[in-house]
Amino acid sequence: MRHTRARRTSRNRLLTGGAVLAVLAAGGLGTVAAHAADSPAQASATTAAVSGPARGELTRTTHLTLAAATEAAQAAVDAAERENQHVSVAVVDRNGNTLVTLRGDGAGPQSYESAERKAFTAVSWNAPTSELAERLKQAPNLKDIPGTLFLGGGAPVTAQGAPVAGIGVAGAPSGDLDEKFARAGVAALGR
């Protein structure tokens, strides 16, 4: 009887081991099949099956890198500090999204938001905000556009004539000084 039980146990082990091997082999074949589907021919067929924009429906845009935006913002803060001015500086991308904001030591609490709005305004119209402030005389409703601030202190950053970013500075006693510092930020990008 013991001998029979031992045979059954060995037989069960053999069957269990065989089942485990079968499962592992099936899993391995599944993995091989999955990787085979990732072949260039399969990927090409999959890409063709997925609908996407047709040729000519996409555009390329140029954006300022985070490193460049940080460099420009720091250059503007440094220019202000050389003249003992306490400012905040904001750099926004082509879409008006804030990339970097630096609040200099001693800058007023209102300067942070003002700098962002000046940067947004400069990139939106691809013009210095001091120039845009003059346009308000002919079109006073411009000031009602959300997120804008038509005071000197914003300067656009351009590449091949198109705006790619805006730099806004706020906190100096005049918009002329703010804009001078914003232009220092733009100039730092041309080095």
HELIX and SHEET records of a PDB file:
HELIX    1   1 ARG A    2  ALA A   36  1                                  35    
HELIX    2   2 PRO A   40  ALA A   49  1                                  10    
HELIX    3   3 LEU A   66  ARG A   82  1                                  17    
HELIX    4   4 PRO A  109  TRP A  125  1                                  17    
HELIX    5   5 THR A  129  ARG A  135  1                                   7    
HELIX    6   6 PRO A  140  ASP A  144  5                                   5    
HELIX    7   7 GLY A  175  LEU A  189  1                                  15    
SHEET    1   A 4 THR A  98  ARG A 103  0                                        
SHEET    2   A 4 SER A  88  ASP A  93 -1                                        
SHEET    3   A 4 ALA A 162  ALA A 170 -1                                        
SHEET    4   A 4 GLY A 154  ALA A 159 -1                                        
END                                                                             
